[in-house]
Amino acid sequence: MLHTEDRPKARVLVVDDDPDVLRLLSYRLRQLGFGVDTAGDGAEALKMIEAQNVDLMLLDLRLPSANGVDVLKRVKQLSPETMVVVITAHASVERAVEAMKEGAFDFLTKPLTPGHLDLVVQKAFERQALRRSQRLMHEETDWNTKPIVGETPAIRRAIDLARRAAQSSSTVLLLGESGTGKEVFARAIHAWSPRRSHPCVVVNCATLSEELMASELFGHERGAFTGAHSRKQGKLELAAGGTVFLDEIGEIPASLQAKLLRVLQDHCFERVGGAQTIRTDIRVIAATNRDLEKAVRDGTFRADLFFRLNVIPVTLPPLRDRKEDIAHLAEMFIARHCRDLKKPAMTLSPDALEALTGYDWPGNIRELGNVLERAVVLNSDQTITSVDLALPVRSESVEKVTDIYRSRIDTAERTALLDALAQHNGDKSAAAHAMRVSRSTFYAKLKKHRL
């Protein structure tokens, strides 16, 4: 088993009342590269489970003053992530089967042989890694389904910078408006990096309460807060060897900023409610649509955390600045939505493409994808027209109407001021009284219209 310098050794707890068995198993497990703790009875073992993280427990079913199966049940309540392999005598295999029904991974029979021990321990850790991987995959969207599309100079510069950054473990800060594809870039950086075979986990800092975010990032110990019935590993721990993507980093509460800074500086943290220091080997990618420099000046974001995050900044251009890419993006989205909805292939009509390129896309690529998904869902033909797109009124048209409206208001107000002055022979106080405004307001309006 390989361990990086920053990643702690996997911990194995051996529970047996025979000192010779404890000594022999400890020696063999340390040879295999594990950190080993021992306990002589069930009560001591449970105290150790409550106090620290244990990846694997080797549990003798015959213990003084405790039933091994009862200890197993309690371990599964306290630390569901801990894999348990029970040890039993040949004559008590039926008890091992009972233990496996209660959640044990496998069993070893006495007398123990090194080869069998090595095989069972290896399989236990493989199963644990598979369970963690499956959980992370369930939470993630496969980055392979979201390639980076674009040929305009602005997006090519961002892609080139991201590819070069991927080869290091330096922190990357993705900047840009909402919907410009920051999560797609984060997953691509992970996929281009030497860490690609390890997890890429996502934490959205804008959707969780402070308590839940702390638990999501750092994990928690049993009893750390109401509802914490068992120990939970956080994303920083589950992502060991891989990448953590902190989306909307500008929304992280001030109380957690110092803890995150420590992770970036020292690569270590404690779970919520815990005292054990956990070291982690991760690469952090953060993203925000906020102006973090302004947040630093306003005192809502730590300057030292900003500098730690801003090692390699990559700014993603808004879609309105890369309209030459819209046709390629639209083609990709239409193909994807047709495939997902099991519909025949569709194409854009010339007027639909003109409508897409003429729109300003305030929601950027995310809005484009949503518009085209709606068009594919509702369209019964193989050609998508501008009518099918149902785009909102173009923003420049709204601004033009607004400008005309404001101009008419200003003209009417200027005319009213001139009429009031004329009717009162230039007496500004009387004119203000006639218009039912204060003298200060009347003078301000005269200044506004340069009268």
Number of C-alpha atoms within 10 A of each C-alpha: 9 10 13 11 10 16 18 15 17 17 19 24 24 26 25 24 17 13 12 10 16 18 12 12 19 20 13 15 19 12 10 14 14 19 17 20 16 21 20 17 22 27 14 12 22 17 11 16 20 17 14 16 21 21 21 22 25 22 27 28 25 20 17 13 9 13 14 25 23 13 20 24 15 15 23 17 14 21 23 16 20 23 23 27 25 26 26 22 16 12 9 13 15 11 19 25 14 12 23 18 11 14 17 23 20 19 22 21 18 12 10 15 10 11 8 12 16 14 10 16 22 14 13 20 16 11 14 18 13 12 13 15 17 12 12 18 14 10 11 13 14 11 17 11 9 17 13 16 14 18 14 13 10 15 21 15 16 17 21 12 16 23 18 12 21 23 14 13 17 18 21 25 25 27 23 18 18 20 20 21 22 26 20 17 24 27 25 21 24 28 19 15 20 15 21 17 11 17 22 28 21 24 19 17 21 16 13 15 12 16 12 13 20 21 23 21 24 25 24 24 26 20 15 17 13 7 8 14 15 18 26 22 18 18 22 29 23 25 22 22 23 24 30 26 24 23 24 21 25 22 16 23 18 14 10 14 18 14 17 19 19 13 21 19 11 12 18 21 23 17 23 22 15 18 12 12 11 18 20 23 22 27 25 23 29 25 27 20 18 16 11 19 14 11 15 15 11 10 11 15 21 18 15 13 18 19 11 16 22 19 13 16 19 22 21 22 18 22 26 18 13 16 19 14 17 19 16 13 18 20 14 15 21 21 18 17 21 16 12 9 12 9 15 12 15 18 17 21 14 12 13 20 18 13 17 22 18 13 18 16 22 16 17 18 21 15 16 22 20 14 18 22 19 14 21 27 12 12 16 12 12 14 15 23 19 17 11 17 22 14 15 8 9 13 12 12 10 10 11 11 11 12 12 11 11 12 12 12 12 14 11 11 15 17 11 14 19 14 14 19 17 13 12 14 11 13 12 18 17 16 23 20 13 13 13 10 13 12 15 11 11 19 15 12 15 16 10 11 12 8 10
